[in-house]
């Protein structure tokens, strides 16, 4: 579920960038948008790799090998860390946008 949420945020962030929103943002929200896009892409890819690709490739359920050297363990830690970073960045961006005119560059 978290991977799906991060994937949704990634698609939304890419849509914002493609439609030309960054030039209309102040520097901090613009930076946060690009940082969130990068972390959400990482969280989505690591999550899909860990929970879908690895079990299909290895034939083992996720978490079957609980040693610290397993690829699933490293992938799960990466996905978890990137998901936490994505949700934290998203929360900060949302808090900035709650104030009127806080995230946008004022019109000329």
Order of alpha helices (4+ residues) and beta strands (2+ residues): alpha-alpha-alpha-alpha
